[in-house]
Amino acid sequence: MRKYFVIGLYLIIIGGLLLGGGLVMGAEKTVLWDHGFKISRQIDKTETVPKFNKIKVDDDAHSVNIETGDSYKVHVVGDLLRSSEFYVSDGTLHITSNKSGKYSDIVSGYKNPSITITVPASVTLKELNLNMNQLGMDVNGAKIDNLVIANGSNGSLNFIESQIKNAKNIELDSSYLEFQQTDIENFELNESNNSNLEFIESNIKNSKFKARNMDLSISKGILDNLTVESRNGSTRISQSTLQGKNLFKMRSGSFSANGTNVDGLDLSTANGNISYYGNAQGKSYQHDIDSENLLKVQTTNGSIHVGGNE
């Protein structure tokens, strides 16, 4: 009995090596394991779907993109056995869990499956609901009334030339959010741990960020009534305009604003240091603090730097 078991095991190993060798030589297959070898073929298909005004992306749908066009459709590229499923129900497009949870790769000739959702340019999405667990997503040109992030672990989300009206109760963990030429209002980040937020040529209005550890970068943008509270991390603002009351409060870490356009400044630290255009300012620096357009920065142990373009 043991002899047959050993022979069978050798045959499985040899079969796997042969299949792997075929892939190396250019065979267009992926070898998966689920109580035995499974051969998955590549798919590249586009399907028209019914109208929807909400999108819900579940856990393990690792690569999902949104773009605007002239119709409702979904484009899928990748392994058939590992691709996510999708369907429309009650006006919501659902992207379900990736099938790869059932299989383990032995040899793969393809990248992870990806889904591209096309929404008519005239449509405003009432809701974009994401589970960001290892999700990679680009959103290009979309108009969104409500952004919901159910889980923010190890995800990457990039908005390009988009509009977001509301994003409440957002929590992130080791994730990356980028906004390029995007308008954001009422964005409330309730918790962030080891995450990065980057805003490039974007407008942020009436928003609040609260984080344990966060790196925040804002360049060539407009800040209008933004509040940021963090225990640690860094905030970098460059070549931006500040309108309304903008408050940054941190225990430690660093804050820098270079080439910013703002009328009033109110800078203070308990145990850190303040630099204004290269000159040390002790524990506080103030200028026109009654201005309607004010930058207020408070730290316990952090550093504050305000200067020109670098």
ZIJO-V351550 format. One record per pair of residues at least 24 apart in sequence whose C-alpha atoms are under 8 Angstrom apart, sorted by the first residue. I is the first residue (numbers start at 1). GAP is how many residues later the second one is. If there is no record, write none. Layout:
# ZIJO-V351550
[[I,GAP] [I,GAP]]
This chain:
# ZIJO-V351550
[[16,90] [20,86] [20,87] [23,84] [23,85] [23,86] [28,81] [29,79] [29,80] [30,49] [30,75] [30,76] [30,77] [30,78] [30,79] [30,80] [31,74] [31,75] [31,76] [31,77] [32,71] [32,72] [32,73] [32,74] [32,75] [33,70] [33,71] [33,72] [33,73] [34,68] [34,69] [34,70] [40,39] [40,40] [40,41] [41,38] [41,39] [41,40] [42,35] [42,36] [42,37] [42,38] [42,68] [43,33] [43,34] [43,35] [43,36] [43,37] [44,31] [44,32] [44,33] [44,34] [45,30] [45,31] [45,32] [46,27] [46,28] [46,29] [46,30] [47,26] [47,27] [47,28] [48,24] [48,25] [48,26] [49,24] [49,25] [49,38] [49,39] [50,38] [51,40] [52,36] [52,38] [52,39] [52,40] [52,41] [53,38] [53,39] [53,40] [53,70] [53,71] [53,72] [53,73] [53,74] [54,37] [54,38] [54,39] [54,71] [54,72] [54,73] [54,74] [54,75] [55,37] [55,38] [55,39] [55,40] [55,70] [55,72] [55,73] [55,74] [56,36] [56,37] [56,38] [56,39] [56,72] [56,73] [56,74] [57,37] [57,38] [57,39] [57,72] [57,73] [57,74] [58,36] [58,37] [58,38] [58,39] [58,72] [58,73] [59,37] [59,38] [59,39] [59,72] [59,73] [59,74] [60,37] [60,38] [60,41] [60,73] [60,74] [60,75] [61,34] [61,35] [61,36] [61,37] [61,74] [62,36] [62,50] [62,51] [62,52] [62,71] [62,72] [62,73] [62,74] [63,49] [63,50] [63,51] [63,52] [63,72] [63,73] [63,74] [64,50] [64,51] [64,52] [64,53] [64,71] [64,72] [64,73] [64,74] [65,49] [65,50] [65,51] [65,52] [65,72] [65,73] [65,74] [66,50] [66,51] [66,52] [66,53] [66,71] [66,72] [66,73] [66,74] [66,76] [67,49] [67,50] [67,51] [67,52] [67,72] [67,73] [67,74] [67,75] [68,50] [68,51] [68,52] [68,53] [68,72] [68,73] [68,74] [69,49] [69,50] [69,51] [69,52] [70,49] [70,50] [70,51] [71,47] [71,48] [71,49] [72,45] [72,46] [72,47] [72,48] [73,44] [73,45] [73,46] [74,41] [74,42] [74,43] [74,44] [75,40] [75,41] [75,42] [76,37] [76,38] [76,39] [76,40] [77,36] [77,37] [77,38] [78,32] [78,33] [78,34] [78,35] [78,36] [79,31] [79,33] [79,34] [82,31] [83,30] [83,31] [84,29] [84,31] [132,24] [238,71] [239,70] [242,51] [242,52] [242,53] [243,49] [243,50] [243,51] [244,48] [244,49] [244,50] [245,47] [245,48] [245,49] [245,50] [245,51] [246,47] [246,48] [246,49] [246,50] [247,48] [247,49] [247,50] [248,47] [248,48] [248,49] [248,50] [249,48] [249,49] [249,50] [250,48] [250,49] [250,50] [250,52] [251,48] [251,49] [251,50] [251,51] [252,47] [252,48] [252,49] [252,50] [252,51] [253,48] [253,49] [253,50] [254,48] [254,49] [254,50] [255,47] [255,48] [255,49] [255,50] [256,48] [256,49] [256,50] [257,48] [257,49] [257,50] [258,48] [258,49] [258,50] [258,51] [258,52] [259,48] [259,49] [259,50] [259,51] [260,48] [262,31] [262,32] [262,33] [263,25] [263,28] [263,29] [263,30] [263,31] [264,24] [264,25] [264,26] [264,27] [264,28] [264,29] [264,30] [264,31] [265,24] [265,29] [265,30] [265,31] [266,28] [266,29] [266,30] [266,31] [267,28] [267,29] [267,30] [267,31] [267,37] [268,29] [268,30] [268,31] [269,29] [269,30] [269,31] [269,32] [269,33] [269,34] [270,29] [270,30] [270,31] [271,29] [271,30] [271,31] [272,27] [272,28] [272,29] [272,30] [272,31] [272,32] [273,29] [273,30] [273,31] [274,29] [274,30] [274,31] [275,29] [275,30] [275,31] [276,29] [276,30] [276,31] [277,28] [277,29] [277,30] [277,31] [278,29]]
